Amino acid sequence: MTDLEFEQQFALGELPPELFTHEAHLRLAWIHVTQYGIEAALANVTQQIKRYTQKHNATDKYNHTLTMAAVKAVYHFVLKSKSDGFQDFLKEFPRLKYNFKELMACHYGFNIYTSLEAKKSFLEPDLLPFD
């Protein structure tokens, strides 16, 4: 599926939930960061994932801090990237795909995955800022 097809299917909530994996989350962030810039990506990705989880009765799975942190992490690596496409980007920065939790642990000294506050609103990193 092309990036445009992926972006459109996700925005419409038509992407099958089993296809919305960690890699797909990164791809969505990458598409929005590279196409629209960081500010629009933060707004677009959070809004679209909220709508997607509502449509698929999975609102309990949405984590605002994690979503924002993922977009910010993708942006950080996009600024350093020489890749033209998403798959090359992942090959260039495999830790996004394979060591994401460790990457987040560099920024957060607490568990953003289970924090109810982190799920509802963005919590700034307490260890290392994204900017």
C-alpha positions in Angstrom: 0.0 0.0 0.0 1.4 3.4 -0.9 1.8 6.1 1.7 -1.1 8.0 0.3 -3.4 5.0 0.4 -2.3 4.2 4.0 -2.8 7.9 5.1 -6.3 8.0 3.5 -7.4 4.6 4.8 -6.3 5.5 8.3 -7.9 9.0 8.2 -11.2 7.4 7.2 -10.9 4.7 9.8 -10.9 2.0 7.1 -7.5 0.5 7.9 -8.2 -2.9 9.5 -7.2 -2.7 13.3 -4.9 -5.7 12.9 -2.8 -3.6 10.5 -2.4 -0.8 13.0 0.8 -2.1 14.5 3.7 -0.2 16.1 5.3 0.1 12.7 2.1 1.5 11.3 2.0 4.1 14.1 5.5 5.1 13.1 4.6 5.2 9.5 1.6 7.5 10.2 3.9 9.8 12.2 6.5 9.8 9.4 4.0 10.6 6.7 2.6 13.5 8.6 6.0 14.9 9.7 7.5 14.7 6.2 4.4 16.0 4.4 3.0 18.6 6.8 5.7 19.5 9.4 5.9 18.8 13.1 3.1 21.1 14.4 0.5 19.8 11.9 1.8 16.2 12.5 1.2 16.5 16.2 -2.3 17.7 15.7 -3.2 15.4 12.8 -1.9 12.2 14.3 -3.4 12.7 17.7 -6.8 13.6 16.2 -6.8 10.8 13.7 -5.7 8.1 16.3 -8.4 9.3 18.7 -11.1 9.1 16.0 -9.7 5.7 14.9 -9.9 4.2 18.4 -13.4 5.6 18.8 -14.5 4.0 15.5 -13.0 0.7 16.5 -14.2 0.7 20.1 -10.7 0.8 21.5 -10.5 4.2 23.2 -8.9 2.6 26.2 -5.8 1.9 24.0 -5.2 5.6 23.2 -2.3 7.2 25.0 -1.9 10.9 24.4 1.7 11.1 25.8 2.8 8.1 23.9 1.3 9.4 20.6 2.9 12.8 21.0 6.2 11.3 22.1 6.2 9.0 19.1 5.6 11.9 16.6 8.3 13.9 18.3 10.8 11.0 18.2 10.0 10.4 14.5 10.6 14.1 13.9 13.9 14.0 15.7 15.1 11.3 13.4 13.6 12.8 10.2 15.8 15.8 10.8 18.9 13.6 10.6 17.6 11.3 7.9 18.9 10.8 4.4 16.1 8.4 3.5 13.5 9.1 0.8 11.0 6.5 1.9 9.6 5.1 5.1 11.2 1.6 4.8 14.6 3.2 4.2 13.9 5.5 7.2 13.3 2.5 9.4 16.5 0.8 8.2 18.4 4.0 8.9 17.0 4.3 12.4 16.0 0.7 13.5 15.7 1.6 17.1 12.4 3.3 16.4 11.0 0.0 15.4 12.9 -2.5 17.6 14.0 -0.5 20.7 11.2 2.1 21.0 10.5 1.4 24.7 14.2 1.9 25.5 14.2 5.1 23.5 11.2 6.4 25.5 13.0 5.3 28.7 15.7 7.9 27.8 13.1 10.6 28.1 10.7 9.3 30.8 11.7 8.0 34.2 8.2 6.8 34.8 5.9 4.3 33.0 4.0 6.3 30.3 2.4 3.1 29.1 0.3 2.6 32.1 -0.1 6.1 33.6 -3.7 7.2 33.4 -2.6 10.8 33.4 -0.3 10.1 30.4 -3.2 8.5 28.5 -5.3 11.6 28.9 -2.9 14.5 28.4 0.7 15.0 27.2 3.3 14.7 30.0 6.6 16.4 29.3 9.6 14.2 29.6 11.2 14.3 33.1 14.7 13.1 31.9 15.5 14.3 28.4 13.4 16.8 26.4 12.5 16.1 22.8 13.5 19.5 21.6 
